[in-house]
Amino acid sequence: MPGRFSAPEHALLRSVPGVGEGLVLRLERCGIHSLAELARFDTVALTARLALANCSHCWETSPKARRLANAIIGLAQRHAAAT
């Protein structure tokens, strides 16, 4: 389905500790709809995009948010390398 992560990619994202349905929806609202797209981001760019889309700067300033962004980008990059 366009505009949404595929079911297998959605499940992979949700397998990362700390990733809930809300974060997956935020990524989709930011225009990120696949792990291949997510793999092209770096932490600074992803956290800035999430902060802007959610009108919340905690994604840019929170160490926990940065660690989570690193984790999902890493997952996406490993997935892209394996496919």
Long-range contacts (C-beta under 8 A, 24 or more apart in sequence): 2-33, 3-28, 3-33, 4-28, 4-33, 5-33, 5-34, 5-35, 6-34, 9-34, 9-35, 9-79, 12-75, 12-79, 13-72, 13-75, 16-68, 16-71, 16-72, 16-75, 17-71, 18-64, 18-68, 18-71, 19-68, 19-71, 19-72, 23-68, 23-72, 26-50, 26-53, 26-54, 27-72, 29-53, 35-75, 35-76, 35-79, 35-80, 36-76, 36-80, 38-72, 38-73, 38-76, 39-73, 39-76, 39-77, 39-79, 39-80, 41-73, 41-76, 42-73, 43-69, 43-70, 43-73, 46-72, 46-73
